[in-house]
Amino acid sequence: MSNDTRTAKTIKKKRRRKKRYLLRFFIILLLCVGAYFLLHIDYFDVNGIGVAGNDEVSDEKVIELSRLEVGENIFDIHPWFVEKRIKKNLYIADADVKRKLPDMIEIVITERTGKAQFTMGKNYVIADSEGMVIEICKDQRSVTLIEGVTVEKAKVKKDIEIAETDRYERAQAMIIAAEEGDLYFKKIVMSKVNVQAYIYDTLVCEGRYKDVMDSIEKGALKSVVFDLYQKGAESGVISVGSNNYCSFTP
């Protein structure tokens, strides 16, 4: 076989190969275009957005943060980007966004709750259980107000800085113990040795910090508070002594 013949055959093979590649490319392109239009029919338009796991942040606020809208195509929604937008709210520790075919979006929220608030000038500083500042606001929130401590510095997303660190740590421990003991204090006033814990505006528990903590952990204070609740008493002083001794003065 001559060199010219071999060259001609090689050229023909290359042309056939090129045609096959082009054919495959157009077939893949048509399949992609077809799939795109198939996935973007009205059947896959978002018809509802469900929110679960939230308490501090409302459903409406979560949806507003997500920027999701009813009517947009479910496949145009990228969960990672939606989750990132939602977590800009510091009360939200995590968000899990899932597509529920054909037309639903589910958002599951894990919240970061405020455990204590402090006054700083005319503002209130809200911190979580780790001491991270969640919010600085003009109005009080529904979390325990701690008095008797001085806020030296507070910045959102940073740890709060308190002058009286020992009082701050004791107050945080008291809030956690109360939560575990099914109690809630509206306000805690800390001093060097003693503490006043307000159950209502006019019902206060007071005593040495160690004695009050013991009464919380042993359930003695809860028993007294429950008894007063059943009697309808919402004002007075619960004095706490050693050995879980509690006395009530109306």
Secondary structure, DSSP 4 states (H G I P E B T S, - for coil): --HHHHHHHHHHHHHHHHHHHHHHHHHHHHHHHHHHHHHTSGGGB--EEEEES-SSS-HHHHHHHHT--TTSBGGG--HHHHHHHHTTSTTEEEEEEEEETTTEEEEEEEE----EEEEETTEEEEE-TT-BEEEEESS--SSEEEES--EEE--TTSB-EES-HHHHHHHHHHHHHHHHTT---SEEEE-SSEEEEESSSEEEEEEEHHHHHHHHHTTHHHHHHHHHHHHT--EEEEEE-GGG-EEEE-
